[in-house]
Amino acid sequence: MKMDHVAIVTDDIEKLKDFYVTCFGAKAEEKWTDGTVELYFLQFDNGVKIELEKRSNPARYDIDRENSYGIPHLAFRVDTKGELYEVTDRLVKLQVPMRSGPTQYGDDFLESSFWDPDGNVVEITVDSEHMKACKEKKN
């Protein structure tokens, strides 16, 4: 079994779609609606999808997204530390609000994180396998 997609409910579906298309290279499928909900599926090169939903009457909860149940963030992985710094710089130039980074945790994890237009945390990470390979090259 493979995970297919994650869904995000938003008030401004066009703004959120444009964010993921512009900042992360998503390709938006045609918008679908049945009159009560609007949907976009955003496809990424690696097959991962995000479903954006705009509903007619969504419930709004004032919660601390990072410290509560549910999905605290979305993460995009890059292949090199250099690529992480390039993506971070590009997002800063696009005036995407930065949450943290680039920050290294231990010897094997590096990330930057930002907020999307709806306040969802989006991380850019370099995986531990790449970090281990960089460390081995130094030795």
Residue frames as qw, qx, qy, qz and C-alpha x, y, z in Angstrom:
[[0.000, 0.889, 0.457, 0.000, 0.00, 0.00, 0.00],
 [0.418, 0.149, 0.007, 0.896, 1.24, 3.51, -0.84],
 [0.003, 0.645, 0.389, -0.658, 0.10, 6.81, 0.58],
 [0.405, 0.606, 0.534, 0.429, -1.75, 8.74, -2.11],
 [0.117, 0.603, 0.071, 0.786, -2.28, 12.29, -0.82],
 [0.221, -0.397, -0.579, 0.677, -2.90, 14.60, 2.12],
 [0.024, 0.739, 0.503, 0.448, -5.79, 17.10, 2.12],
 [0.223, -0.198, -0.309, 0.903, -5.78, 20.68, 3.36],
 [0.038, 0.805, 0.584, 0.093, -8.97, 22.72, 3.84],
 [0.325, -0.112, 0.004, 0.939, -8.52, 26.42, 3.08],
 [0.206, 0.749, 0.393, -0.491, -10.51, 29.64, 2.78],
 [0.308, 0.806, -0.254, -0.436, -8.48, 30.83, -0.22],
 [0.897, 0.085, 0.414, 0.131, -7.92, 27.87, -2.53],
 [0.614, 0.751, 0.000, 0.244, -6.38, 29.94, -5.33],
 [0.095, -0.883, 0.410, -0.209, -3.81, 31.57, -3.04],
 [0.704, -0.420, 0.571, -0.035, -2.77, 28.24, -1.52],
 [0.867, 0.378, 0.288, 0.149, -2.60, 26.60, -4.97],
 [0.417, 0.863, -0.158, 0.239, -0.42, 29.40, -6.28],
 [0.392, -0.770, 0.489, -0.121, 1.89, 29.09, -3.24],
 [0.788, -0.206, 0.575, 0.079, 2.60, 25.38, -3.79],
 [0.750, 0.594, 0.214, 0.197, 2.90, 25.81, -7.57],
 [0.234, 0.916, -0.215, 0.246, 5.27, 28.80, -7.32],
 [0.332, -0.757, 0.526, -0.200, 7.34, 27.75, -4.31],
 [0.592, -0.298, 0.747, -0.056, 7.51, 23.96, -4.69],
 [0.146, 0.316, -0.753, -0.558, 6.88, 23.23, -8.37],
 [0.450, 0.277, 0.807, -0.264, 3.51, 21.50, -7.96],
 [0.136, -0.069, -0.630, -0.762, 1.37, 21.01, -11.04],
 [0.430, 0.189, 0.498, -0.729, -2.29, 21.79, -10.45],
 [0.143, 0.309, 0.890, 0.303, -4.91, 19.56, -12.00],
 [0.197, -0.429, -0.388, -0.792, -8.14, 21.14, -13.20],
 [0.245, -0.082, 0.553, -0.792, -10.32, 22.50, -10.39],
 [0.313, -0.332, -0.850, -0.264, -13.36, 20.37, -9.57],
 [0.237, -0.046, 0.435, -0.867, -16.51, 21.53, -7.77],
 [0.128, -0.406, -0.890, -0.164, -19.93, 20.20, -6.93],
 [0.218, -0.707, -0.280, -0.611, -21.24, 23.54, -5.65],
 [0.654, -0.745, -0.057, -0.115, -20.47, 22.87, -1.98],
 [0.671, -0.542, 0.339, 0.376, -16.76, 22.05, -2.22],
 [0.532, 0.794, -0.288, -0.061, -13.98, 23.09, -4.61],
 [0.854, -0.337, 0.321, 0.232, -10.96, 20.80, -5.06],
 [0.447, 0.765, -0.461, -0.057, -7.52, 21.03, -6.60],
 [0.936, -0.216, 0.135, 0.241, -5.13, 18.11, -6.69],
 [0.105, 0.893, -0.430, -0.080, -1.53, 19.29, -6.75],
 [0.984, 0.088, 0.011, 0.157, 0.92, 16.77, -8.20],
 [0.240, -0.826, 0.471, 0.196, 4.65, 16.79, -7.44],
 [0.486, 0.574, -0.624, -0.214, 7.36, 15.21, -9.61],
 [0.014, 0.285, -0.936, 0.204, 7.86, 12.33, -7.17],
 [0.371, -0.283, -0.834, -0.293, 4.19, 11.32, -7.30],
 [0.143, -0.374, -0.663, 0.633, 3.12, 12.88, -3.98],
 [0.078, -0.569, -0.483, -0.661, -0.15, 14.84, -4.10],
 [0.020, 0.228, 0.520, -0.823, -1.85, 17.48, -1.97],
 [0.046, -0.612, -0.705, -0.357, -5.61, 17.88, -2.22],
 [0.000, -0.030, -0.241, 0.970, -6.71, 21.45, -1.55],
 [0.115, -0.580, -0.795, -0.135, -10.33, 21.84, -0.48],
 [0.133, -0.084, 0.159, -0.975, -12.50, 24.91, -0.10],
 [0.128, -0.435, -0.891, 0.035, -15.74, 24.03, 1.66],
 [0.153, -0.662, -0.345, -0.648, -18.87, 26.14, 2.02],
 [0.526, -0.741, 0.051, -0.414, -19.03, 25.92, 5.84],
 [0.692, 0.147, -0.602, 0.371, -15.80, 24.60, 7.35],
 [0.617, -0.759, -0.191, 0.083, -15.37, 24.65, 11.12],
 [0.335, 0.719, -0.356, 0.494, -12.56, 26.97, 12.25],
 [0.803, -0.516, -0.223, 0.198, -10.49, 25.84, 15.22],
 [0.054, 0.890, -0.357, 0.277, -8.02, 28.14, 16.94],
 [0.943, -0.301, 0.059, 0.126, -5.30, 25.61, 17.72],
 [0.183, -0.762, 0.578, 0.229, -1.56, 25.46, 18.08],
 [0.867, 0.393, -0.206, -0.226, -0.88, 23.33, 15.00],
 [0.434, 0.539, -0.690, 0.211, 2.62, 22.34, 16.03],
 [0.025, -0.229, 0.817, -0.529, 1.69, 21.17, 19.53],
 [0.681, 0.079, 0.352, -0.637, -1.65, 19.45, 19.02],
 [0.631, 0.128, 0.761, 0.081, -3.01, 16.30, 17.43],
 [0.599, 0.760, 0.165, -0.192, -3.22, 16.19, 13.67],
 [0.775, 0.364, 0.102, 0.507, -0.65, 17.00, 11.02],
 [0.362, -0.791, -0.057, 0.489, 1.90, 19.49, 12.38],
 [0.028, 0.709, -0.398, -0.582, 3.79, 20.05, 9.11],
 [0.870, 0.485, 0.087, 0.003, 4.43, 19.05, 5.51],
 [0.460, -0.635, 0.470, 0.405, 8.01, 18.24, 4.52],
 [0.734, 0.669, -0.111, -0.039, 9.81, 18.45, 1.19],
 [0.765, -0.415, 0.338, 0.358, 13.14, 16.63, 0.91],
 [0.437, 0.834, -0.317, -0.116, 16.06, 17.86, -1.17],
 [0.954, 0.148, -0.184, 0.185, 19.16, 15.88, -2.10],
 [0.631, 0.194, -0.274, 0.699, 21.98, 18.12, -0.88],
 [0.325, -0.613, -0.340, 0.634, 22.78, 20.71, 1.75],
 [0.152, -0.144, 0.296, 0.932, 23.50, 23.16, -1.09],
 [0.176, -0.410, -0.685, -0.576, 20.03, 22.59, -2.52],
 [0.350, -0.671, -0.607, 0.242, 18.48, 23.21, 0.91],
 [0.262, -0.500, -0.075, 0.822, 20.26, 26.57, 1.12],
 [0.027, 0.063, 0.529, 0.846, 19.20, 27.43, -2.46],
 [0.259, -0.564, -0.724, -0.301, 15.53, 26.61, -1.77],
 [0.363, -0.645, -0.447, 0.503, 15.67, 28.52, 1.52],
 [0.197, -0.315, 0.139, 0.918, 17.13, 31.60, -0.20],
 [0.076, -0.256, -0.649, -0.712, 14.54, 31.40, -3.01],
 [0.314, -0.652, -0.688, -0.053, 11.63, 31.22, -0.54],
 [0.323, -0.578, -0.247, 0.708, 13.04, 34.15, 1.46],
 [0.096, -0.124, 0.360, 0.920, 13.29, 36.18, -1.78],
 [0.231, -0.416, -0.707, -0.523, 9.64, 35.26, -2.50],
 [0.251, -0.359, 0.309, -0.844, 8.85, 36.72, 0.97],
 [0.745, -0.309, -0.563, -0.181, 7.51, 33.43, 2.32],
 [0.441, -0.752, 0.291, -0.395, 7.45, 33.83, 6.12],
 [0.551, 0.304, -0.740, 0.238, 10.33, 31.86, 7.63],
 [0.784, -0.572, -0.133, -0.202, 9.74, 29.85, 10.79],
 [0.622, -0.648, 0.403, 0.176, 13.32, 28.61, 11.31],
 [0.894, 0.130, 0.318, 0.288, 16.51, 27.60, 9.63],
 [0.815, 0.140, -0.559, -0.061, 18.56, 26.41, 8.20],
 [0.531, -0.598, 0.478, -0.363, 19.01, 24.44, 11.41],
 [0.574, 0.260, -0.776, 0.002, 21.06, 21.29, 11.90],
 [0.770, -0.446, 0.224, -0.398, 19.84, 18.73, 14.44],
 [0.846, -0.269, 0.441, 0.132, 22.59, 16.33, 15.43],
 [0.284, -0.428, 0.648, 0.563, 24.88, 15.00, 12.73],
 [0.222, 0.128, 0.880, 0.400, 22.25, 13.75, 10.35],
 [0.135, 0.730, 0.665, 0.082, 19.39, 16.21, 9.85],
 [0.152, -0.185, 0.058, 0.969, 19.19, 19.72, 8.39],
 [0.119, 0.667, 0.716, 0.165, 16.00, 21.70, 7.81],
 [0.054, -0.010, 0.028, -0.998, 14.49, 25.08, 7.11],
 [0.041, 0.539, 0.840, -0.042, 10.83, 25.74, 7.76],
 [0.088, -0.093, -0.184, -0.975, 8.29, 28.27, 6.56],
 [0.364, 0.408, 0.653, -0.524, 4.58, 29.04, 6.93],
 [0.172, 0.358, 0.704, 0.588, 2.26, 28.68, 3.95],
 [0.160, -0.349, -0.147, -0.911, -0.49, 31.31, 3.45],
 [0.674, -0.496, -0.366, -0.407, -2.83, 29.40, 5.81],
 [0.401, -0.700, 0.464, -0.366, -0.26, 29.05, 8.59],
 [0.998, -0.046, 0.022, 0.024, 0.66, 25.42, 7.88],
 [0.355, -0.722, 0.536, 0.257, 4.32, 24.66, 8.61],
 [0.867, 0.493, -0.076, 0.018, 6.28, 23.54, 5.53],
 [0.575, -0.633, 0.441, 0.272, 9.73, 22.05, 6.06],
 [0.685, 0.630, -0.365, -0.013, 12.58, 21.63, 3.62],
 [0.745, -0.532, 0.402, 0.003, 14.88, 18.81, 4.75],
 [0.449, 0.543, -0.706, -0.069, 18.05, 16.99, 3.80],
 [0.930, -0.251, -0.164, -0.212, 17.69, 13.35, 4.78],
 [0.639, -0.650, 0.411, 0.032, 19.99, 11.52, 7.15],
 [0.890, 0.153, 0.304, 0.303, 21.49, 9.34, 4.41],
 [0.468, 0.771, -0.003, 0.432, 22.82, 12.42, 2.59],
 [0.291, -0.884, 0.275, -0.243, 24.10, 13.96, 5.82],
 [0.849, -0.357, 0.367, 0.133, 25.94, 10.72, 6.66],
 [0.791, 0.418, 0.198, 0.400, 27.53, 10.70, 3.20],
 [0.161, 0.901, -0.123, 0.385, 28.73, 14.31, 3.67],
 [0.580, -0.727, 0.349, -0.112, 30.23, 13.40, 7.06],
 [0.913, -0.056, 0.327, 0.237, 32.01, 10.33, 5.58],
 [0.607, 0.687, 0.045, 0.398, 33.56, 12.49, 2.83],
 [0.134, -0.910, 0.262, -0.292, 35.09, 14.77, 5.48],
 [0.750, -0.524, 0.403, -0.020, 36.76, 11.81, 7.27]]
